[in-house]
Amino acid sequence: MNMTFVTLFPGLMKGYFSDSILKRAIGEGVLTIDFVDPRAFAANRHRKVDDTAAGGGAGMVMMPQPLDDALDAIRRRNPEAHIVFTTPVGKPFEQNDARRLAQKPHLVFVAGRYEGIDERIVERWADEVFSIGDYVLTGGELPSLVMCDAIARLLPGVLGNARSLEAESFESLLLEAPSFTRPKSFHNLKFPSELLKGNHSKINALKKRLALAKTKYFRPERYLKFTQRESDEKSIY
């Protein structure tokens, strides 16, 4: 997969790919990344990319021309490029979206700055528009990296143990059960002894109970959906 980041600040993002899993994925050729700075496409002498908002208001807005030319150049190189904009008003990004987007050969993440991007660019180029939460950031670089990370780890060969994906939170309605490691007692806090006894059926049952408890507390709506689904499945048989 190739991922392209359209950003005014590529230096903010490059460091994330210099360590750990994504660095290895790039080194092994599973993932390639590149950066496009809209300033390089600005038609004005001073490489200006922002202007005052039409109708007034505080802050500046990213101008349409540099972004339009940048995205046109990307799409000309690869007509199949799937263009994603990050904005607080977009659809909430979820695990299902990460799984679906992991099937795309080329993803383009457009990171806005200032008070946002001229809406005509979004309408003209966006294949999808996502938000990572109901809060405001200084730019779209962090949301782009969040989505990149969630998607890239689903690519075959990125994780050392692909089975680790199976029991993760959001791969089902239940949240993932809590994790523990030795020592069994730490500051007088202990984890369930069943985890060390090697009975995998009991371990799985325990993890499910813990996952249910965590989901009921942190995501009650998901807990209700899960219990209702299990009830429906039992009624079928």
Order of alpha helices (4+ residues) and beta strands (2+ residues): beta-alpha-alpha-beta-beta-beta-alpha-beta-alpha-beta-alpha-beta-alpha-beta-beta-alpha-alpha
